């Protein structure tokens, strides 16, 4: 176990977190958003174990110290990253009206002993989404239409 420690505490708190841009906009900025999230996590001593920016959502496997609640961390991460994204991409203010970038809420799950499974899921999520999209795009022939 890779336990960390505070003054009187040994801890190993890992969370799988998923959050989306407002209205599921497909404008997550790949490397740019990754650099912003990494920097913000470093500032709060949160370790990113695995992360992937999909076209319309973010998956993160993070290790958050027990002195910080998950809701506090997510408020900090989404709030500060939203400001930094709008500073770097000023055109968003004109396209979307305000500095709100992320949708309200997020998904969080404790990891426990499933860490390897969740890391694999985050890494392979994009390929699975592509495969699922291909399977659902069927061409139906209208039987009542003349050929």
VENDA-V782547 format. One record per residue. RES is the residue in one small letter. D_FIRST is the distance of its C-alpha to the first C-alpha in Angstrom with 1 decimal. Layout:
res-><RES/RES>
d_first-><D_FIRST/D_FIRST>
//
This chain:
res-><x/x/x/x/x/x/x/x/x/x/x/x/x/x/x/x/x/x/x/x/x/x/x/x/x/x/x/x/x/x/x/x/x/x/x/x/x/x/x/x/x/x/x/x/x/x/x/x/x/x/x/x/x/x/x/x/x/x/x/x/x/x/x/x/x/x/x/x/x/x/x/x/x/x/x/x/x/x/x/x/x/x/x/x/x/x/x/x/x/x/x/x/x/x/x/x/x/x/x/x/x/x/x/x/x/x/x/x/x/x/x/x/x/x/x/x/x/x/x/x/x/x/x/x/x/x/x/x/x/x/x/x/x/x/x/x/x/x/x/x/x/x/x/x/x/x/x>
d_first-><0.0/3.8/5.7/9.4/12.3/15.9/18.6/17.8/14.7/10.9/9.9/8.1/11.4/12.1/15.6/17.9/21.2/24.6/27.8/31.3/34.3/37.2/39.4/36.9/38.6/37.7/37.5/33.9/34.2/31.6/30.8/32.4/30.4/27.2/28.1/29.0/25.7/23.6/25.8/25.6/21.8/21.8/24.4/22.2/18.9/17.5/15.3/16.7/14.2/17.1/20.7/24.1/27.5/29.7/33.4/33.5/30.0/26.6/23.1/20.1/16.4/15.5/13.1/15.6/15.5/16.5/19.7/20.9/21.8/21.5/25.3/25.9/23.7/25.4/28.8/28.1/26.9/29.8/32.4/31.8/31.3/34.5/36.4/35.2/36.0/39.4/40.1/39.3/41.1/44.1/45.7/43.4/45.3/48.5/47.1/45.2/46.9/44.2/40.8/38.9/36.7/33.9/34.7/34.0/30.8/27.6/25.3/21.8/19.2/15.8/13.3/11.0/9.8/12.7/11.3/12.9/16.0/16.5/16.2/18.8/20.9/21.1/22.1/24.6/26.1/29.1/30.2/30.0/32.0/34.6/34.9/35.3/37.9/39.9/40.0/41.4/44.1/46.9/50.5/52.7/56.4/58.7/61.0/63.7/64.1/66.9/65.9>
//
